[in-house]
Amino acid sequence: MGTIREADHQHWREHGYVVVPLLDDDQVRATVENIHEYMPPWEEYARHPRWYEESVAAKSGRLRTFATFPFVGDALNETTLHPELIAFAERVIGTDRLMLSHGQLGGKYAGTRDFEQQLHLDYGNNTLVCPPPDDEIVDLPAIIYYTDVTVDLSPTYVVSQKFTRDLPREPRFHTREGSPEVYAHEVPVVVPAGSVLIYSMNTFHRGSALTASEGLRYAQNIGFKRVDTPWCGQVTFQHDGGSPEMNHFLEHATPRQREFVGFPRVGDAYWNKSTVANVGARYPGMDMSPYLAAIS
């Protein structure tokens, strides 16, 4: 469980996506427990559906089906920066100088709204330009599923690039009526909790309707990008500085994990005795010894 094989790399190269198991049962339970800090389990929602109606929730603040990294729980932070995903991104992007470009957690509840989407490419809100081909990839998206996904619980549909590689990047969206030949090749990502879909900014995919009469789907969209590509990536994490969530993450993260939110790596020219002391004072729980030891 959780080991991405050579065959998985080759599947991604051939099709522009791959689905693999990532988390074991204990990890799934821990992350779902963290998710419940943000949004309710189905049983609670079903008991009090009016609490979560948009008109009511807009006034009460009770409706929340969206949260972003960093999180209040360590389990969610750890899965966002899962070493298997990092290793996969390093391999296909071709560098270990990476950052987290986004880490968005979402919940979908039966009977709340229409989640149906058109087939599309994701780069529209990740860059102001267009993505390079996958053999020159600079950013890698993925979706982690924290609950079982059945065909009636809003599976992601994905199309192999074997059928779309020669399509132009624009338009990014394709309707079923306008591109029936593309929709003919879509397949649903029906997976157990703990699975991940790793895909590409050049891979057509879509969210689908949640047609079940009860139940929910928890999933997280994440992405990794090269640090030297200011023209792509959804967010910067510098604005989270000072938040309890970011302080907690930085104090508990490894030096390598901190790099993914823009923290200077061990050995960077930023570090000297003065900056080590100042940063250590800002984050009292952070072990500064790796940064101090690397000062020449």
Order of alpha helices (4+ residues) and beta strands (2+ residues): alpha-beta-alpha-alpha-alpha-beta-alpha-alpha-beta-beta-beta-beta-beta-alpha-beta-beta-beta-beta-alpha-alpha-alpha-alpha
